Amino acid sequence: MGIVQKDTFRTMLISYAGIVIGYVNKGLLFLLILSTEQIGLVNLLLSIGLLFAQFANLGNTYSTWKFLPFFKNEKNKHHGFLPLILLTVLAGVTLFTVLFVLFRPLIESQYIAKSAEFVDYYYWVLPIGIGYVLFMSLEAYLRGFYKNIISVVANELILRISNTILLIFLWLGWINFSQFVVLYSVFYLIPSLILLIYLYRTNELNLSLSSIKISKRFRKILLDYSAFNYVNTLGVVLVASLDVIMIAQIIGLEATGVYATVVFLTSAIQVPYRSVLRISSPLVAEYWKSREINKIQELYTKVSSTGLVIGLSAFCILWMNIDFLFSFLKPEFQPGIWVFFFLMMGRLLDMFFGINGAIFSTSKKYKYDLIFTTVLIGLVYSLNLIFIPKWGMIGAAISTALALIVYNIGRIIFVWKIFKIHPFTLNQFKIIGLGVLSIFAGEFMKEFIENQWLELVAMCSLFLFFFIIPIYIFNLEPDIKNFLHKGLGMISKKNRTD
């Protein structure tokens, strides 16, 4: 777990710096400068752009994680793996750009009634989608060499700082909203350009098609694997995007703006966990290659425990202070409180169940994951059709939560049945009990406190007393404790050198 902890700490720090900038953007500047409908429009363009990227990806990401370890060879330019995945991206982008143009009337007809403003900016989905699909492919490639920092800097810091500058320009009146949308979309090409420059500067930017020396048998395996995981990765993105897209269709852009803002909050909670996944997923592929199932089991448990503590800590402290946090937002954001609750139920389970997706997708049984993903897509879509008209944006959150719960439970049972491994320990359920105790203690104390600032202090104190301190004292999660010690050690060492 050493390489995971070391890189995780660095990527987490960078990611949290990005989250701070993201909060300045979406949690402050968006709310101050843009109307709720404009927030909804920007997030709708982003959601459709990310969906376009996943379609155009053609299964590249998981294929890179699984097969790059077999082709690493600096002398032979890694058998042309990079030009092969870039060629695949080019084919995917070309195909889906043509389809996006041809099906414009059909797509626009879904939004003209409730979100007519989207029609005016239809084609600005493309820079977002093209930029993101190229970034995903290059990031996955660099992950295979455990080079994670540059990707995080490009996407979490530089892109968000660029967006901050745009928002300031809009606020000062130097650009109008239409120009803001255009530049906001084009800026999604920046992270990909940074990664390409990095590969060039490190002499890793191999674009020669003649260097592709992968046997026909292995190419068939790659194609077969990519085809199956193509649908699987679509399912993950559909869960993240379909609710926003359908809210815009069924309710309108104002509800989309509220919902997307809350989604950003729940995504911020997952930042440290994603940092763990960023490092852990390629390790799973390495362990499968050397058939070290015991190391997969160990990693499975550690990532699950880490994800549980991270997710539950963030949920408890935010939920205990949820009324205080939402008191600073516009009145139309109040339904977002329960959107946050239900979305976090699904996200928490997803984090608790750890790397079951990476274990599944990089194993020989990866084809069976197609069943689970198909169920996931069907559940999200059908439940949204039922719940959004009935309960609005809260219905969309319930749909997403239920779909994620069913999806993860199904996959973890399958992994246990086939590979005889699971991530659970007794300490994890003690941690869950502490989280529940903290929330109940907070709800009880709220009855006796009237001042919202005193309530904030009391809730944070209760969380520390009932959750953090017991985990630390009784060593319920050793990796989190070691992680904190290492992080504090690195900070104190830096301060001494300064």
Residue pairs with C-beta under 8 A, 6 or more apart in sequence:
1 298
1 299
1 302
1 479
3 146
3 279
3 283
4 276
4 279
4 280
4 283
4 299
4 302
5 479
5 482
5 483
5 486
6 486
7 146
7 148
7 149
7 275
7 278
7 279
8 272
8 275
8 276
8 278
8 279
8 483
9 483
9 486
9 487
9 490
10 148
10 149
11 148
11 149
11 152
11 275
11 278
11 279
12 271
12 272
12 275
14 149
14 152
14 153
14 156
14 157
15 152
15 156
15 271
15 272
15 274
15 275
16 271
16 272
17 156
17 157
18 152
18 155
18 156
18 157
18 160
18 271
19 156
19 268
19 271
21 157
21 160
21 161
21 164
22 160
22 264
22 268
23 268
24 164
25 160
25 163
25 164
25 167
26 261
26 264
27 261
27 264
27 265
29 164
29 167
29 168
29 171
30 39
30 42
30 167
30 261
31 39
31 261
31 329
31 330
32 171
33 167
33 170
33 171
34 42
34 177
35 257
36 253
36 254
36 257
36 258
36 330
36 332
37 117
37 252
37 253
37 254
37 257
38 177
38 253
38 257
39 256
39 257
39 260
39 261
40 115
40 248
40 252
40 253
40 254
40 255
40 256
40 257
40 258
40 260
41 115
41 117
41 118
41 121
41 181
41 253
41 256
41 257
42 181
42 184
43 244
43 256
43 257
43 260
43 261
44 115
44 118
44 244
44 245
44 248
44 253
44 256
44 260
45 118
45 121
45 124
45 125
45 128
45 181
45 185
46 128
47 240
47 241
47 244
47 245
47 260
48 125
48 128
48 129
48 241
48 245
49 125
49 126
49 127
49 128
49 129
49 132
49 185
49 188
50 128
50 129
50 132
50 237
50 240
50 241
51 129
51 237
51 238
51 241
51 245
52 96
52 100
52 125
52 126
52 128
52 129
52 130
52 133
53 128
53 129
53 130
53 132
53 133
53 136
53 237
54 133
54 233
54 234
54 237
55 92
55 96
55 234
56 89
56 92
56 93
56 95
56 96
56 97
56 129
56 130
56 133
57 89
57 92
57 133
57 136
57 137
57 230
57 233
58 88
58 89
58 91
58 92
58 226
58 230
59 225
59 226
59 227
59 228
59 229
59 230
59 233
60 85
60 88
60 89
60 92
60 136
60 137
60 140
60 226
61 136
61 137
61 140
61 229
61 233
62 225
62 226
62 229
62 232
62 233
62 361
62 362
63 85
63 222
63 225
63 226
63 229
64 81
64 85
64 137
64 140
64 141
64 143
64 144
65 140
65 143
65 144
65 281
65 282
65 285
65 358
65 361
65 362
66 225
66 285
66 288
66 361
66 362
67 81
67 218
67 221
67 222
67 225
68 78
68 81
68 141
68 144
68 282
68 285
69 144
69 282
69 285
69 286
69 289
70 218
70 289
71 78
71 79
71 81
71 214
72 78
72 144
72 145
73 79
76 211
76 213
77 206
77 208
77 211
78 206
79 211
79 212
79 213
79 214
80 206
80 208
80 209
80 210
80 211
80 212
80 213
80 214
81 141
81 214
82 141
82 199
82 204
82 205
82 206
82 207
83 206
83 207
83 208
83 209
83 211
83 212
84 212
84 214
85 137
85 140
85 141
86 137
86 207
87 209
88 137
88 226
89 133
89 134
89 137
92 133
93 129
93 130
93 133
93 134
96 129
97 126
97 130
100 107
100 125
100 126
104 122
107 122
108 118
108 119
108 122
110 249
111 118
111 119
111 248
111 249
112 119
114 248
114 249
114 250
114 251
114 252
114 253
115 248
115 249
115 252
115 253
115 256
117 253
118 248
118 253
120 178
121 178
121 181
124 181
124 182
124 185
125 185
126 185
127 185
127 186
127 188
127 189
128 185
128 188
130 189
131 188
131 189
131 190
131 191
131 192
132 188
134 189
134 192
135 151
135 154
135 155
135 191
135 192
135 195
138 151
138 192
138 195
138 196
138 199
139 151
139 155
139 195
142 148
142 150
142 151
142 195
142 198
142 199
143 151
143 278
143 281
143 282
144 282
146 279
146 282
148 278
148 279
150 194
150 195
150 198
151 191
151 195
152 275
152 278
153 194
154 190
154 191
154 194
154 195
155 191
158 190
158 191
158 194
159 187
159 188
159 190
159 191
162 187
162 190
163 184
163 187
166 175
166 180
166 183
166 184
166 187
167 180
169 175
169 180
170 176
170 177
170 180
175 183
196 205
199 205
214 222
225 366
228 366
228 367
228 369
228 370
229 361
229 366
229 369
231 370
231 373
231 374
232 361
232 369
232 370
232 373
234 373
234 377
235 373
235 374
235 376
235 377
235 407
236 357
236 373
238 376
238 377
238 380
238 381
239 376
239 380
239 400
239 403
239 404
239 407
240 263
242 380
242 381
242 384
243 259
243 263
243 380
243 384
243 396
243 397
243 399
243 400
244 256
244 259
244 260
244 263
246 384
246 385
246 388
246 396
247 255
247 256
247 259
247 388
247 393
247 396
248 256
250 388
250 389
251 388
251 392
251 393
254 332
255 392
255 393
258 332
258 333
258 335
258 336
258 339
258 393
259 336
259 339
259 393
259 396
259 397
261 333
261 336
262 333
262 336
262 339
262 340
262 343
262 397
263 343
265 318
265 340
266 340
266 343
266 344
266 347
269 310
269 311
269 314
269 315
269 318
269 344
269 347
270 311
270 347
270 351
272 310
273 306
273 307
273 310
273 311
273 351
276 303
276 306
276 307
277 303
277 355
277 358
280 299
280 303
280 355
280 358
281 355
281 358
281 362
283 299
284 296
284 299
284 355
284 358
284 359
284 362
285 358
285 362
287 293
287 295
287 296
287 299
288 296
288 362
288 363
293 419
293 421
296 359
296 419
296 421
297 421
299 355
300 354
300 355
300 356
300 359
300 421
300 422
300 423
301 354
301 423
301 424
301 425
302 479
303 354
303 355
303 423
304 352
304 353
304 354
304 355
304 423
304 424
304 428
305 423
305 425
305 427
305 428
305 431
305 477
305 479
305 480
306 477
306 479
306 480
306 483
307 351
307 352
307 354
308 348
308 351
308 352
308 428
308 431
308 432
308 477
309 431
309 471
309 477
309 480
310 351
310 480
311 344
311 347
311 348
311 351
311 352
312 348
312 431
312 432
312 435
312 467
313 467
313 468
315 344
315 348
315 435
316 435
316 438
316 439
316 463
316 467
317 459
317 460
317 463
318 325
318 340
319 340
319 341
319 344
319 439
320 438
320 439
320 442
320 459
320 460
320 462
320 463
321 455
321 456
321 459
321 460
322 337
322 340
322 341
323 337
323 452
324 452
324 455
324 456
326 333
326 334
326 336
326 337
327 452
329 336
335 392
335 393
335 394
336 393
338 394
338 397
339 393
339 394
339 396
339 397
340 397
341 397
342 394
342 397
342 398
342 400
342 401
343 397
343 400
343 401
345 401
345 405
346 400
346 401
346 402
346 403
346 404
346 405
347 404
349 404
349 405
349 408
349 409
350 404
350 408
352 428
353 408
353 411
353 412
353 423
354 423
356 408
356 411
356 412
356 415
356 423
357 369
357 411
359 415
359 419
359 421
360 366
360 368
360 369
360 411
360 414
360 415
361 369
363 419
365 414
365 418
368 414
369 411
372 407
372 410
372 411
372 414
373 407
375 406
375 407
375 410
376 403
376 404
376 406
376 407
379 399
379 402
379 403
379 406
379 407
380 399
380 400
380 403
383 398
383 399
383 402
383 403
384 395
384 396
384 399
386 395
386 399
387 395
387 396
387 398
387 399
388 395
388 396
388 399
389 395
391 398
412 422
412 423
415 421
415 422
416 422
427 476
427 477
430 474
430 476
431 471
431 476
431 477
434 466
434 467
434 470
434 471
435 467
437 466
437 467
438 462
438 463
438 466
438 467
441 462
441 466
442 458
442 459
442 462
442 463
445 455
445 458
445 459
445 462
446 455
446 459
449 455
449 458
470 476
471 477
471 480
472 481
475 481
